[in-house]
Amino acid sequence: MGLHWECEYTIIWRRLVVKKEHGSKQVYFVGGGIASLAGAAYLVRDCDFPGENIHIIEEMPILGGSNDGAGNAEQGYVIRGGRMLNDEAYENLWELLATMPSIDHPGMSVREEITAFDNANPTHSNARLINRDGQVEDVLSMGFDMADRLAMGKLIITPEDTLGKLRINDWFAPHFFQTNFWYMWATTFAFQPWHSAVEFKRYMLRFFHEFPRIQTLEGVTRTPYNQYDSIILPLHRYLEPFGVDFTLKCTVTDLDFKEGDGITVTHMHVRRNGAEEVIDIHEGDLVIVTNGSMTEGADLGSMTSAPKLNGKGSSWKLWENIAAKKPLLGNPSSFNDHVDESKWESFTVTFQDSVFFDLMEKFTRNRAGTGALVTFKDSSWFMSVVLAFQPHFRNQPEHVKVFWGYGLYPDNVGDYVKKRMCDCTGEEIMQELIGHLHFREHQDAIMATANCIPCMMPYITAQFMPRLNSDRPQVVPEGSTNLAFISQFCEIPDDVVFTEEYSVRAARIAVYTLLGINRPVEPIHQYQYDVRTLFSSFVTSFR
């Protein structure tokens, strides 16, 4: 596949040609995350749409949405969430990135850059689970009994409509949640027992090929840097020469619709610099919305302060406003009214030396920078950490080390720090981690330069909440003439939320459908029908 970056002269020439074809049509993307950037890329790459007629409206002062990565060595770095990619299951993401030029390696695509990096630094975990005694668990066995195997098999063949709003713990007996498989699968993908059985089933089918190697995480594909630096920045750089309009620090608050049974947006209400404005949506214009956000309301703490729990922000309120006006636009309440079940807390730690990294490499036997996930299975916070390849940020000095971690049960009291995780400062989170690692004799050396920044995220797993298919709007709802949805809260049959692929696939479907483009979207691989994968998974279930 050829690379689609072009010289400035070619881009100027194309602008003159495509302007005539598309006229004055405008496309407005609400939200500046990966889905909107991908949608803009498809418009200029596949639809010959003039870049200056594409508007990406973002509330924050920076693009990237949940694919973030910010900070510096002095104040500390922050990653609210780490994204694990997968070679076999991220079909549209890879197709897109294969046509995006690398920032650092002229002549290479971002896809080639990521593949080369991952081949040189493959993920392989030698210490996937750590027990309460600070010992590495043997996780070759999944730990299933026959009831677990039968329940798993039955779930896979049960139609989604039959499952409805069942939770995972409605389907499986308590023993299932004490297995090595659950500890590993839950922390790899951030599932909770009360999450949707439908979403769990989709993950089992979509990542069927990962089941036999879940204990090593060999199927995880890592980017050279954090996802902002490795994916968002190249997409942004690709779009800039086309003249795409990036409107930052601007909030879309509501949409008006044409009267009648159909769905046609006529006006967009925005708030910019404290002032309310209305954007007219003319015939032929398109509005592509990120409805809801997993990182909405996120709040940062510090070494001396705990983060606070925030409420609904603008993306949720926008979805609530428009869903109340028109049918078929979903039911946001299924996702954003269950904070106690959708929240968890992450933390990013910056060191000015390699003391902690050296200790972890010796303890886990994981080669430095493999990005292997380490979970403390008996932790009351259900805590995990990931030590990525260094540097993890473009501006990170050589002597500085950064890692990321999270706790899925932030309301529980710690095992070593007798406070709820959500009430803990960064210093206290580090003390709890040191306790689980049994590194207390090294505590002073570790803490000497540690800067732990906790982050509370009230909606981080909202997309996993039990729901009906109708609770999520279709990418292009029935009857829509100019409105589409591209978030983790739109409905794409068979695909799995909480992935980069879901956002990119939604964007591609939205653009092609609204513009009537007759081009294929990369299909979802059906690994559950591959005989070798089936056999390998069957054997794994009896290990």
Secondary structure, 3 states (H helix, E strand, C coil): CCCCCCCHHHHHHHHHHHHHHHCCCCEEEECCEHHHHHHHHHHHHHCCCCHHHEEEECCCCCCECCCCCEEECCCEEECCCCCCEECCCCHHHHHHHCCCECCCCCCCEHHHHHHHHHHHCCCCCCCCEECCCCCECCCCCCCCCHHHHHHHHHHHHCCHHHHCCCEHHHHCCHHHHHCHHHHHHHHHHCCCCCCEHHHHHHHHHHCHHHHHHCCCCCCEECCCCCHHHHHHHHHHHHHHHHCCEEECCEEEEEEEECCCCCECEEEEEEEECCEEEEEECCCCCEEEECCCCCCCCCEECCCCCCCCCCCCCHHHHHHHHHHCCCCCCCCCHHHHCCHHHHCEEEEEEEECCCHHHHHHHHHHCCCCCEEEEEEECCCCCCEEEEEECCCCCCCCCCCCEEEEEEECCCCCECCCCCCEHHHCCHHHHHHHHHHHHCCHHHHHHHHCCCEEEEEEECCCCHHHCCCCHHHCCECCCCCECCEEECCCCCECCCCCCCCHHHHHHHHHHHHHHHHCCCCCCCCCCCHHHCHHHHHHHHHHHCC
